[in-house]
Amino acid sequence: SELDTENLLPERIGSRQVQALVDLEVFEMTEKLYGELLAMGRDDLRHSLGEFYYYKSFVHEYLGDNATALKLMYKMIEIFKEELDQGVSEDAVTWLYHSYLKTGAHLHYVGQFNEAMECFNNAVDIFKRYDSAENGWIDSFSRSTVLNNLGIISCELMQFQDAVEYGQQSLDEVNKTSAESDSAEYLR
């Protein structure tokens, strides 16, 4: 089908709420196009569709549509897991990691602590399994964030020893970040 690109992205109007609804309409049209292209055999667009779900979930979160936001997040996780199963790449690793991180944060926000812990633990598994000092795909700050989130939820679940351990691991990652930036500054 022909795409009218002139009218695809309308000018920004009104409040943020109104703009989110307008953005959502554009997302719906774009998702339909993805569906048509994938049906035509354009499997090369699967990664891009995962990224699309990542960004579309933000709009649903903003509008308070948590059920749809979570469905999109689980779709993006599925896409990036399939991509990683087909072969390890920086894109597959980092997008799956950040998908788990985002989904875990949202699950935490809506009070689904055990599910959030599962997502954060999956993120930890990814950086332990695929990331290394040699490739540096996931930076220390991002690793620190997921460990900190695990500590916060552990505390909320009254698992204080786990909370302390995750907090220490998070601080260790922050110290790595400081050391990395100190050595980068020294090398300049």
N, C-alpha and C positions, 0 to 999 in steps of 0.2 A: 504494500500500500504506500501511496505517496505521503510524505511527511511534510507538513507545512511548518517549516522551521521559524518563519517570521512570527507566528503566533504561539509557538511552543512555550516560551518564557515571557509571560506578561509582565508589565511594569509593576514594581512594588507599590502596594496600595494599603491604606488603612492601618489598623493595629496589627500587632504581631500575631494575634489570634486569627484575624482575617487573612493575613499573609500565609500563615501555616495552612489554612484551608485551601488557598489558591495553590500553594506549593504541593499540597496533597493531590489536587486535581492533575497537576503536571506529572507527579509520580505515578498516578494511576494510568495515564496515557503512555508513559514510558514503560511501565511494567507490561502493558498490553503489547507494545512493540517488541520487547524482549521475548515474550511468549511466542509471537509470530516468527521471529527470527530463529529461536531455538527449535520450533516446530519444523522449520525449513532446513534443519541440520547444522545450524551455526553453534556447535558445541564450544567453539572457541570463545564464546561470550559468557560461559558459565562463571568464570572468575569475576567478570565485570558485573554480572547479576548479583553475586554475593556482596560486592561493594555497594551496589545499588540498595540491597536490603539493609545494609548497615546504615546508610544515610536516611533511608525512608523510615527506619525505626525511630530516629530522632524526632521526626515530625509527629509520629503517633505518641511518643512519650510526652512531647510538649502539649499535645491535645488531651492528655490524660487517658488515652486509649491503650492501657497497659497490656490487655490481652492480645491485641494486634501487634503491638511492639514486640512482645515476646515471641509470637509466631514468626515474625520476620527475623528475629535474632536466631531462633533455632534453624530457620531455613539457611541463613548465612553460615552457621556452624556446619550444617550438613554439606553445603557446597564446598567449603574450605577443607573439611575432613576428606571428602572424595578427592579433591585436588591433591592433598598431601599423600593419600593412598596411591595416587598415580605417579608420584615421584617427589622427592624432597626438593623444595626451592625456597628461596628467601621469601617470595611473595606468599606462598602457601603457609609457611611457618608463621610469619608475622601477622597475616590476616586472621589465621585461626586463633593465634594467641590473643590478639586484640578483640576478636569476636567473643571469646570466652570471658575476657576481662569486662567488656561492655555488658554482656548478658548477666554475669555475676553481679555487677554493680546494680543493674536494674532489679534483679531478683532480690537483692539486699534491700533496695529502696521500697519494694512492695511487701517486705516482711517474710519472704520465702528464704529463710536463712540456710536451711540444709541444702536446697537447690543452688543457692549462691555459693556455698562452700564447695559443692561439686564442680561448678564452673571454674572457680578460682583454682581448685586443685588440678583441674585439667590444664589450666594455663601454666601452672608450675610444672606439670609433667612435660608440657611442650618445651619450655625453656631448658629443663634439665635434659631432655632427650635430644633436642635438635640444635640448641644454641651452644656456642662455644666462644672462647676468647678469640679464636682464629676468624670466625665469621662475623661475630658481633651483631647478629640479626636483631636481638632484643637487648636494648640498652639497660644498664643497671637501674636507672630511674623507673623504668617500666616493671622490671622484676621486683623492685622495692615496693611499688604500688600494690601489686597483687599480694605480696606477703603481708603488707600492712593491712589490706582489706581482710585477709584471713585472720589476722590478729584481732581486728575490731569485731568481726562476727563471733570468733571464739569467745571473746569477752562477753558479748551479748548472750551467748549460749551458756555463760557461767563456766566455761572451760578455761580457767585462768592460767593454768600452766601452759597450755597450748598458745594462749594469747601472748604470754611472755616470750615463748620460743619464736613465734612468728614475728613479734616486734623486734627481737634481737636480729633475726635473719634479715628483716627489712632494713634495720640500721646498718648491718654489714654491707648490704647492697648500696646504701647511700654513701657509706665510706668509700666503696669502690668508685662511685661516681665522682666523689671529691678527688680521689687519687688520680682517676683518669683525666679530670679536667686540670689538675695541678701539673701532671706530666705533659698534657697537651700545651699548657701555657708555657712550660719550661722549654718545650721544643720550638716555640716560635721565635 
